[in-house]
Amino acid sequence: MEKVGFFYEKLGVKSSTRLNSFILLWAFILFNLIYFLNAGVIEMNFILFDFVLLIGIFAPKYLAKLAETGIIK
């Protein structure tokens, strides 16, 4: 059995959703780093904003998997 890479759904099938999530995760990390270096303080609104961003990053892949399994029609 051949090993399938991280950015592949299955052997030979690339996953653009995983690639987009990976790129957005790094953009999220960079955004937080820049924010903390400039502001230096964590506010409740920023934590809520981060939570919404993380949901936006990972929800599409989760919803795609639910659609593939037939839970969402």
N, CA, C and O atoms as a CHARMM CRD file, in Angstrom:
* protein
*
  292
    1    1 MET  N      0.84200  -1.18000   0.00000 PROA 1      0.00000
    2    1 MET  CA     0.00000   0.00000   0.00000 PROA 1      0.00000
    3    1 MET  C      0.88900   1.24600   0.00000 PROA 1      0.00000
    4    1 MET  O      1.78600   1.38500   0.83100 PROA 1      0.00000
    5    2 GLU  N      0.62500   2.14100  -0.94000 PROA 2      0.00000
    6    2 GLU  CA     1.41700   3.35400  -1.04700 PROA 2      0.00000
    7    2 GLU  C      0.93700   4.40200  -0.05600 PROA 2      0.00000
    8    2 GLU  O     -0.25000   4.49800   0.25800 PROA 2      0.00000
    9    3 LYS  N      1.88800   5.17900   0.42200 PROA 3      0.00000
   10    3 LYS  CA     1.56800   6.23600   1.36900 PROA 3      0.00000
   11    3 LYS  C      0.98000   7.43700   0.62600 PROA 3      0.00000
   12    3 LYS  O      1.48400   7.82300  -0.42900 PROA 3      0.00000
   13    4 VAL  N     -0.07600   8.02100   1.17100 PROA 4      0.00000
   14    4 VAL  CA    -0.72400   9.18200   0.57200 PROA 4      0.00000
   15    4 VAL  C     -0.25800  10.41900   1.32000 PROA 4      0.00000
   16    4 VAL  O     -0.23400  10.43200   2.55100 PROA 4      0.00000
   17    5 GLY  N      0.11900  11.47500   0.57000 PROA 5      0.00000
   18    5 GLY  CA     0.60500  12.70100   1.18400 PROA 5      0.00000
   19    5 GLY  C     -0.49100  13.49400   1.87300 PROA 5      0.00000
   20    5 GLY  O     -1.67700  13.20600   1.71700 PROA 5      0.00000
   21    6 PHE  N     -0.08200  14.49000   2.63300 PROA 6      0.00000
   22    6 PHE  CA    -1.02000  15.29900   3.41400 PROA 6      0.00000
   23    6 PHE  C     -1.97700  16.07400   2.52500 PROA 6      0.00000
   24    6 PHE  O     -3.14200  16.24000   2.88700 PROA 6      0.00000
   25    7 PHE  N     -1.52400  16.55400   1.37700 PROA 7      0.00000
   26    7 PHE  CA    -2.36000  17.36400   0.50200 PROA 7      0.00000
   27    7 PHE  C     -3.10900  16.53600  -0.53700 PROA 7      0.00000
   28    7 PHE  O     -3.54000  17.06700  -1.56000 PROA 7      0.00000
   29    8 TYR  N     -3.26600  15.24400  -0.28000 PROA 8      0.00000
   30    8 TYR  CA    -3.99900  14.35500  -1.17400 PROA 8      0.00000
   31    8 TYR  C     -5.18100  13.73700  -0.43900 PROA 8      0.00000
   32    8 TYR  O     -5.06700  13.36800   0.73000 PROA 8      0.00000
   33    9 GLU  N     -6.30900  13.62500  -1.11900 PROA 9      0.00000
   34    9 GLU  CA    -7.47100  12.92800  -0.56900 PROA 9      0.00000
   35    9 GLU  C     -7.21000  11.43000  -0.56100 PROA 9      0.00000
   36    9 GLU  O     -7.36300  10.75200   0.45600 PROA 9      0.00000
   37   10 LYS  N     -6.81600  10.94400  -1.71000 PROA 10     0.00000
   38   10 LYS  CA    -6.40900   9.55500  -1.86700 PROA 10     0.00000
   39   10 LYS  C     -5.33100   9.53900  -2.92700 PROA 10     0.00000
   40   10 LYS  O     -5.00800  10.58600  -3.48900 PROA 10     0.00000
   41   11 LEU  N     -4.78200   8.41500  -3.20600 PROA 11     0.00000
   42   11 LEU  CA    -3.65800   8.31300  -4.12000 PROA 11     0.00000
   43   11 LEU  C     -3.98500   8.94100  -5.47500 PROA 11     0.00000
   44   11 LEU  O     -4.89800   8.49500  -6.17100 PROA 11     0.00000
   45   12 GLY  N     -3.23700   9.97200  -5.83700 PROA 12     0.00000
   46   12 GLY  CA    -3.42200  10.62700  -7.11800 PROA 12     0.00000
   47   12 GLY  C     -4.46700  11.72000  -7.16400 PROA 12     0.00000
   48   12 GLY  O     -4.62700  12.36600  -8.19900 PROA 12     0.00000
   49   13 VAL  N     -5.18900  11.94900  -6.06600 PROA 13     0.00000
   50   13 VAL  CA    -6.24200  12.97000  -6.02600 PROA 13     0.00000
   51   13 VAL  C     -5.81700  14.06600  -5.04500 PROA 13     0.00000
   52   13 VAL  O     -5.82400  13.86600  -3.83000 PROA 13     0.00000
   53   14 LYS  N     -5.44900  15.22200  -5.59500 PROA 14     0.00000
   54   14 LYS  CA    -5.01400  16.33400  -4.74800 PROA 14     0.00000
   55   14 LYS  C     -6.21100  16.99800  -4.07100 PROA 14     0.00000
   56   14 LYS  O     -7.31600  17.02200  -4.61200 PROA 14     0.00000
   57   15 SER  N     -5.96700  17.53500  -2.87600 PROA 15     0.00000
   58   15 SER  CA    -7.02300  18.19500  -2.10800 PROA 15     0.00000
   59   15 SER  C     -6.72500  19.68800  -2.01100 PROA 15     0.00000
   60   15 SER  O     -5.85700  20.10200  -1.24300 PROA 15     0.00000
   61   16 SER  N     -7.43800  20.48900  -2.78300 PROA 16     0.00000
   62   16 SER  CA    -7.23600  21.93200  -2.71700 PROA 16     0.00000
   63   16 SER  C     -7.77900  22.49600  -1.40200 PROA 16     0.00000
   64   16 SER  O     -7.29700  23.52200  -0.92300 PROA 16     0.00000
   65   17 THR  N     -8.76600  21.83700  -0.82500 PROA 17     0.00000
   66   17 THR  CA    -9.31700  22.30000   0.44400 PROA 17     0.00000
   67   17 THR  C     -8.27500  22.19000   1.55100 PROA 17     0.00000
   68   17 THR  O     -8.15400  23.09200   2.38000 PROA 17     0.00000
   69   18 ARG  N     -7.53100  21.10200   1.56900 PROA 18     0.00000
   70   18 ARG  CA    -6.46700  20.96600   2.56800 PROA 18     0.00000
   71   18 ARG  C     -5.36300  21.98800   2.35200 PROA 18     0.00000
   72   18 ARG  O     -4.83000  22.54800   3.31000 PROA 18     0.00000
   73   19 LEU  N     -5.02200  22.22900   1.09300 PROA 19     0.00000
   74   19 LEU  CA    -4.00200  23.23000   0.78700 PROA 19     0.00000
   75   19 LEU  C     -4.46000  24.60700   1.22500 PROA 19     0.00000
   76   19 LEU  O     -3.68600  25.35000   1.82800 PROA 19     0.00000
   77   20 ASN  N     -5.70800  24.96400   0.93300 PROA 20     0.00000
   78   20 ASN  CA    -6.25000  26.26000   1.36000 PROA 20     0.00000
   79   20 ASN  C     -6.26500  26.38100   2.87500 PROA 20     0.00000
   80   20 ASN  O     -5.92300  27.43600   3.41000 PROA 20     0.00000
   81   21 SER  N     -6.65300  25.32600   3.57500 PROA 21     0.00000
   82   21 SER  CA    -6.65900  25.36000   5.03900 PROA 21     0.00000
   83   21 SER  C     -5.25300  25.54800   5.58600 PROA 21     0.00000
   84   21 SER  O     -5.04800  26.28600   6.55000 PROA 21     0.00000
   85   22 PHE  N     -4.29200  24.88400   4.97600 PROA 22     0.00000
   86   22 PHE  CA    -2.89500  25.00800   5.41100 PROA 22     0.00000
   87   22 PHE  C     -2.38700  26.43700   5.21900 PROA 22     0.00000
   88   22 PHE  O     -1.74900  26.99800   6.11000 PROA 22     0.00000
   89   23 ILE  N     -2.66900  27.01900   4.06400 PROA 23     0.00000
   90   23 ILE  CA    -2.23000  28.39200   3.78200 PROA 23     0.00000
   91   23 ILE  C     -2.91600  29.37700   4.73000 PROA 23     0.00000
   92   23 ILE  O     -2.26800  30.27600   5.26500 PROA 23     0.00000
   93   24 LEU  N     -4.22600  29.20900   4.93700 PROA 24     0.00000
   94   24 LEU  CA    -4.95600  30.10100   5.84100 PROA 24     0.00000
   95   24 LEU  C     -4.50600  29.95100   7.28400 PROA 24     0.00000
   96   24 LEU  O     -4.50400  30.92800   8.03300 PROA 24     0.00000
   97   25 LEU  N     -4.12300  28.73600   7.69000 PROA 25     0.00000
   98   25 LEU  CA    -3.62000  28.53900   9.05100 PROA 25     0.00000
   99   25 LEU  C     -2.32700  29.30500   9.26600 PROA 25     0.00000
  100   25 LEU  O     -2.14000  29.92800  10.31100 PROA 25     0.00000
  101   26 TRP  N     -1.43100  29.26500   8.28400 PROA 26     0.00000
  102   26 TRP  CA    -0.18000  30.02300   8.39800 PROA 26     0.00000
  103   26 TRP  C     -0.43800  31.52500   8.36300 PROA 26     0.00000
  104   26 TRP  O      0.24100  32.28000   9.05900 PROA 26     0.00000
  105   27 ALA  N     -1.40100  31.96900   7.56900 PROA 27     0.00000
  106   27 ALA  CA    -1.76100  33.38600   7.56400 PROA 27     0.00000
  107   27 ALA  C     -2.34200  33.79500   8.91800 PROA 27     0.00000
  108   27 ALA  O     -2.07400  34.89400   9.40300 PROA 27     0.00000
  109   28 PHE  N     -3.13500  32.91300   9.52500 PROA 28     0.00000
  110   28 PHE  CA    -3.69100  33.15400  10.85400 PROA 28     0.00000
  111   28 PHE  C     -2.57900  33.29600  11.90300 PROA 28     0.00000
  112   28 PHE  O     -2.60900  34.20200  12.73500 PROA 28     0.00000
  113   29 ILE  N     -1.60900  32.39400  11.84600 PROA 29     0.00000
  114   29 ILE  CA    -0.48300  32.44600  12.79300 PROA 29     0.00000
  115   29 ILE  C      0.31200  33.72600  12.60800 PROA 29     0.00000
  116   29 ILE  O      0.69000  34.36500  13.59100 PROA 29     0.00000
  117   30 LEU  N      0.57200  34.11000  11.36900 PROA 30     0.00000
  118   30 LEU  CA     1.30700  35.33900  11.08300 PROA 30     0.00000
  119   30 LEU  C      0.52600  36.56000  11.55600 PROA 30     0.00000
  120   30 LEU  O      1.10400  37.47900  12.13700 PROA 30     0.00000
  121   31 PHE  N     -0.78400  36.57600  11.31000 PROA 31     0.00000
  122   31 PHE  CA    -1.62800  37.67500  11.76100 PROA 31     0.00000
  123   31 PHE  C     -1.55800  37.83300  13.27900 PROA 31     0.00000
  124   31 PHE  O     -1.40600  38.94600  13.78300 PROA 31     0.00000
  125   32 ASN  N     -1.66900  36.71000  14.01300 PROA 32     0.00000
  126   32 ASN  CA    -1.60600  36.76500  15.47900 PROA 32     0.00000
  127   32 ASN  C     -0.24200  37.22500  15.96200 PROA 32     0.00000
  128   32 ASN  O     -0.15200  37.99300  16.92000 PROA 32     0.00000
  129   33 LEU  N      0.80500  36.77100  15.32200 PROA 33     0.00000
  130   33 LEU  CA     2.15100  37.18500  15.70600 PROA 33     0.00000
  131   33 LEU  C      2.33200  38.68400  15.52100 PROA 33     0.00000
  132   33 LEU  O      2.85800  39.36000  16.40500 PROA 33     0.00000
  133   34 ILE  N      1.90400  39.20100  14.39100 PROA 34     0.00000
  134   34 ILE  CA     2.01200  40.64000  14.14200 PROA 34     0.00000
  135   34 ILE  C      1.16600  41.42200  15.13900 PROA 34     0.00000
  136   34 ILE  O      1.59900  42.45400  15.65000 PROA 34     0.00000
  137   35 TYR  N     -0.03500  40.93500  15.41400 PROA 35     0.00000
  138   35 TYR  CA    -0.90600  41.62000  16.37100 PROA 35     0.00000
  139   35 TYR  C     -0.27900  41.66700  17.76000 PROA 35     0.00000
  140   35 TYR  O     -0.27600  42.71600  18.40500 PROA 35     0.00000
  141   36 PHE  N      0.24900  40.54500  18.22000 PROA 36     0.00000
  142   36 PHE  CA     0.82000  40.50000  19.56400 PROA 36     0.00000
  143   36 PHE  C      2.08700  41.33500  19.67300 PROA 36     0.00000
  144   36 PHE  O      2.35700  41.91500  20.72500 PROA 36     0.00000
  145   37 LEU  N      2.86000  41.40300  18.60500 PROA 37     0.00000
  146   37 LEU  CA     4.06900  42.22200  18.63700 PROA 37     0.00000
  147   37 LEU  C      3.73400  43.70500  18.67400 PROA 37     0.00000
  148   37 LEU  O      4.45200  44.48600  19.29800 PROA 37     0.00000
  149   38 ASN  N      2.65300  44.10000  18.01300 PROA 38     0.00000
  150   38 ASN  CA     2.27200  45.51800  17.98900 PROA 38     0.00000
  151   38 ASN  C      1.41800  45.91500  19.18500 PROA 38     0.00000
  152   38 ASN  O      1.67700  46.94700  19.80500 PROA 38     0.00000
  153   39 ALA  N      0.41700  45.12800  19.52100 PROA 39     0.00000
  154   39 ALA  CA    -0.50900  45.49900  20.59500 PROA 39     0.00000
  155   39 ALA  C     -0.01100  45.03200  21.95300 PROA 39     0.00000
  156   39 ALA  O     -0.04300  45.78900  22.92400 PROA 39     0.00000
  157   40 GLY  N      0.44700  43.79400  22.02500 PROA 40     0.00000
  158   40 GLY  CA     0.96600  43.26300  23.27200 PROA 40     0.00000
  159   40 GLY  C     -0.08500  42.93700  24.31900 PROA 40     0.00000
  160   40 GLY  O      0.26400  42.58300  25.44500 PROA 40     0.00000
  161   41 VAL  N     -1.34700  43.04600  23.97900 PROA 41     0.00000
  162   41 VAL  CA    -2.40500  42.78100  24.93300 PROA 41     0.00000
  163   41 VAL  C     -3.46100  41.90000  24.26700 PROA 41     0.00000
  164   41 VAL  O     -3.74100  42.03400  23.07600 PROA 41     0.00000
  165   42 ILE  N     -4.03900  41.00200  25.05800 PROA 42     0.00000
  166   42 ILE  CA    -5.06900  40.11800  24.54100 PROA 42     0.00000
  167   42 ILE  C     -6.41800  40.56900  25.10700 PROA 42     0.00000
  168   42 ILE  O     -6.61000  40.61400  26.32200 PROA 42     0.00000
  169   43 GLU  N     -7.33200  40.89700  24.22100 PROA 43     0.00000
  170   43 GLU  CA    -8.66800  41.31400  24.63200 PROA 43     0.00000
  171   43 GLU  C     -9.66500  40.21500  24.28600 PROA 43     0.00000
  172   43 GLU  O     -9.39700  39.36000  23.44200 PROA 43     0.00000
  173   44 MET  N    -10.80100  40.24800  24.93900 PROA 44     0.00000
  174   44 MET  CA   -11.82500  39.23000  24.70500 PROA 44     0.00000
  175   44 MET  C    -12.33400  39.26500  23.26300 PROA 44     0.00000
  176   44 MET  O    -12.60300  38.21600  22.67800 PROA 44     0.00000
  177   45 ASN  N    -12.46800  40.45400  22.69100 PROA 45     0.00000
  178   45 ASN  CA   -12.92100  40.56500  21.30500 PROA 45     0.00000
  179   45 ASN  C    -11.92600  39.90900  20.34700 PROA 45     0.00000
  180   45 ASN  O    -12.32700  39.29700  19.35700 PROA 45     0.00000
  181   46 PHE  N    -10.64500  40.03500  20.63900 PROA 46     0.00000
  182   46 PHE  CA    -9.64200  39.41800  19.78200 PROA 46     0.00000
  183   46 PHE  C     -9.70400  37.89600  19.87900 PROA 46     0.00000
  184   46 PHE  O     -9.53900  37.20500  18.87300 PROA 46     0.00000
  185   47 ILE  N     -9.93700  37.37400  21.07100 PROA 47     0.00000
  186   47 ILE  CA   -10.06800  35.92000  21.24000 PROA 47     0.00000
  187   47 ILE  C    -11.28400  35.41400  20.46900 PROA 47     0.00000
  188   47 ILE  O    -11.21600  34.37300  19.81600 PROA 47     0.00000
  189   48 LEU  N    -12.38300  36.13600  20.54100 PROA 48     0.00000
  190   48 LEU  CA   -13.57900  35.76500  19.78700 PROA 48     0.00000
  191   48 LEU  C    -13.31900  35.82700  18.28200 PROA 48     0.00000
  192   48 LEU  O    -13.74300  34.94000  17.54200 PROA 48     0.00000
  193   49 PHE  N    -12.62800  36.86800  17.83200 PROA 49     0.00000
  194   49 PHE  CA   -12.27900  37.01100  16.41900 PROA 49     0.00000
  195   49 PHE  C    -11.39100  35.85400  15.96600 PROA 49     0.00000
  196   49 PHE  O    -11.58800  35.31600  14.87600 PROA 49     0.00000
  197   50 ASP  N    -10.42000  35.46700  16.78500 PROA 50     0.00000
  198   50 ASP  CA    -9.55900  34.32400  16.46900 PROA 50     0.00000
  199   50 ASP  C    -10.37300  33.02900  16.36100 PROA 50     0.00000
  200   50 ASP  O    -10.13300  32.21400  15.47100 PROA 50     0.00000
  201   51 PHE  N    -11.31400  32.85000  17.24900 PROA 51     0.00000
  202   51 PHE  CA   -12.15500  31.65500  17.22900 PROA 51     0.00000
  203   51 PHE  C    -12.95400  31.58500  15.92800 PROA 51     0.00000
  204   51 PHE  O    -13.06100  30.52400  15.31300 PROA 51     0.00000
  205   52 VAL  N    -13.51000  32.71700  15.51900 PROA 52     0.00000
  206   52 VAL  CA   -14.27100  32.76700  14.26900 PROA 52     0.00000
  207   52 VAL  C    -13.36100  32.48700  13.07700 PROA 52     0.00000
  208   52 VAL  O    -13.76300  31.78600  12.14800 PROA 52     0.00000
  209   53 LEU  N    -12.15100  33.02000  13.08800 PROA 53     0.00000
  210   53 LEU  CA   -11.20000  32.74600  12.00800 PROA 53     0.00000
  211   53 LEU  C    -10.85200  31.26000  11.93900 PROA 53     0.00000
  212   53 LEU  O    -10.79100  30.69500  10.84700 PROA 53     0.00000
  213   54 LEU  N    -10.62600  30.62900  13.07200 PROA 54     0.00000
  214   54 LEU  CA   -10.30000  29.20200  13.07500 PROA 54     0.00000
  215   54 LEU  C    -11.45800  28.35400  12.56400 PROA 54     0.00000
  216   54 LEU  O    -11.24700  27.37000  11.85500 PROA 54     0.00000
  217   55 ILE  N    -12.66500  28.72900  12.92000 PROA 55     0.00000
  218   55 ILE  CA   -13.82500  28.01600  12.38500 PROA 55     0.00000
  219   55 ILE  C    -13.87300  28.18300  10.86500 PROA 55     0.00000
  220   55 ILE  O    -14.14700  27.22700  10.14000 PROA 55     0.00000
  221   56 GLY  N    -13.60700  29.38700  10.39300 PROA 56     0.00000
  222   56 GLY  CA   -13.59900  29.64200   8.96000 PROA 56     0.00000
  223   56 GLY  C    -12.50600  28.89500   8.21700 PROA 56     0.00000
  224   56 GLY  O    -12.65900  28.57800   7.03700 PROA 56     0.00000
  225   57 ILE  N    -11.41400  28.61400   8.89300 PROA 57     0.00000
  226   57 ILE  CA   -10.31000  27.89000   8.26700 PROA 57     0.00000
  227   57 ILE  C    -10.63600  26.40500   8.13600 PROA 57     0.00000
  228   57 ILE  O    -10.39500  25.81200   7.08400 PROA 57     0.00000
  229   58 PHE  N    -11.17500  25.80500   9.17700 PROA 58     0.00000
  230   58 PHE  CA   -11.33300  24.35100   9.19100 PROA 58     0.00000
  231   58 PHE  C    -12.74000  23.84400   8.87800 PROA 58     0.00000
  232   58 PHE  O    -12.90500  22.65400   8.61100 PROA 58     0.00000
  233   59 ALA  N    -13.74300  24.69400   8.90300 PROA 59     0.00000
  234   59 ALA  CA   -15.11700  24.26000   8.62300 PROA 59     0.00000
  235   59 ALA  C    -15.31700  23.73900   7.20000 PROA 59     0.00000
  236   59 ALA  O    -16.03300  22.75300   7.02700 PROA 59     0.00000
  237   60 PRO  N    -14.72100  24.35100   6.17200 PROA 60     0.00000
  238   60 PRO  CA   -14.97200  23.82600   4.82000 PROA 60     0.00000
  239   60 PRO  C    -14.55100  22.37600   4.63200 PROA 60     0.00000
  240   60 PRO  O    -15.25000  21.61000   3.96900 PROA 60     0.00000
  241   61 LYS  N    -13.41900  21.99000   5.20600 PROA 61     0.00000
  242   61 LYS  CA   -12.96900  20.59500   5.07500 PROA 61     0.00000
  243   61 LYS  C    -13.90800  19.66400   5.82500 PROA 61     0.00000
  244   61 LYS  O    -14.23000  18.58300   5.33200 PROA 61     0.00000
  245   62 TYR  N    -14.34600  20.06200   6.99400 PROA 62     0.00000
  246   62 TYR  CA   -15.26900  19.25100   7.77900 PROA 62     0.00000
  247   62 TYR  C    -16.60200  19.08700   7.05200 PROA 62     0.00000
  248   62 TYR  O    -17.14500  17.98400   6.98500 PROA 62     0.00000
  249   63 LEU  N    -17.12100  20.17300   6.51300 PROA 63     0.00000
  250   63 LEU  CA   -18.38800  20.10300   5.78800 PROA 63     0.00000
  251   63 LEU  C    -18.26400  19.27300   4.51300 PROA 63     0.00000
  252   63 LEU  O    -19.20300  18.57400   4.13000 PROA 63     0.00000
  253   64 ALA  N    -17.10800  19.35000   3.85700 PROA 64     0.00000
  254   64 ALA  CA   -16.89400  18.52700   2.66200 PROA 64     0.00000
  255   64 ALA  C    -16.89800  17.04600   3.02100 PROA 64     0.00000
  256   64 ALA  O    -17.46400  16.23200   2.29100 PROA 64     0.00000
  257   65 LYS  N    -16.27200  16.69300   4.13900 PROA 65     0.00000
  258   65 LYS  CA   -16.26900  15.29000   4.57800 PROA 65     0.00000
  259   65 LYS  C    -17.67500  14.82700   4.93300 PROA 65     0.00000
  260   65 LYS  O    -18.04900  13.69700   4.61700 PROA 65     0.00000
  261   66 LEU  N    -18.46100  15.68300   5.58500 PROA 66     0.00000
  262   66 LEU  CA   -19.84300  15.31900   5.89600 PROA 66     0.00000
  263   66 LEU  C    -20.65700  15.11400   4.62500 PROA 66     0.00000
  264   66 LEU  O    -21.48600  14.20600   4.55200 PROA 66     0.00000
  265   67 ALA  N    -20.42300  15.95300   3.62900 PROA 67     0.00000
  266   67 ALA  CA   -21.14000  15.80500   2.36000 PROA 67     0.00000
  267   67 ALA  C    -20.73400  14.52200   1.63200 PROA 67     0.00000
  268   67 ALA  O    -21.56800  13.87300   1.00100 PROA 67     0.00000
  269   68 GLU  N    -19.44500  14.15800   1.72200 PROA 68     0.00000
  270   68 GLU  CA   -18.97300  12.93400   1.08000 PROA 68     0.00000
  271   68 GLU  C    -19.58200  11.69400   1.71300 PROA 68     0.00000
  272   68 GLU  O    -19.86300  10.71700   1.01800 PROA 68     0.00000
  273   69 THR  N    -19.78600  11.72300   3.02000 PROA 69     0.00000
  274   69 THR  CA   -20.32500  10.56500   3.71000 PROA 69     0.00000
  275   69 THR  C    -21.84700  10.49800   3.59800 PROA 69     0.00000
  276   69 THR  O    -22.44700   9.48200   3.95000 PROA 69     0.00000
  277   70 GLY  N    -22.46500  11.55200   3.11900 PROA 70     0.00000
  278   70 GLY  CA   -23.91000  11.54100   2.93200 PROA 70     0.00000
  279   70 GLY  C    -24.69900  12.07800   4.10400 PROA 70     0.00000
  280   70 GLY  O    -25.92900  12.02900   4.08500 PROA 70     0.00000
  281   71 ILE  N    -24.03800  12.58300   5.11200 PROA 71     0.00000
  282   71 ILE  CA   -24.75500  13.13900   6.26600 PROA 71     0.00000
  283   71 ILE  C    -25.43600  14.44600   5.85400 PROA 71     0.00000
  284   71 ILE  O    -26.56600  14.71500   6.26100 PROA 71     0.00000
  285   72 ILE  N    -24.74900  15.25400   5.05000 PROA 72     0.00000
  286   72 ILE  CA   -25.32300  16.48700   4.51400 PROA 72     0.00000
  287   72 ILE  C    -25.66700  16.23900   3.04700 PROA 72     0.00000
  288   72 ILE  O    -24.85000  15.71700   2.28800 PROA 72     0.00000
  289   73 LYS  N    -26.86700  16.61200   2.66100 PROA 73     0.00000
  290   73 LYS  CA   -27.27500  16.38700   1.26300 PROA 73     0.00000
  291   73 LYS  C    -27.30800  17.66900   0.49900 PROA 73     0.00000
  292   73 LYS  O    -27.62800  17.67100  -0.68900 PROA 73     0.00000
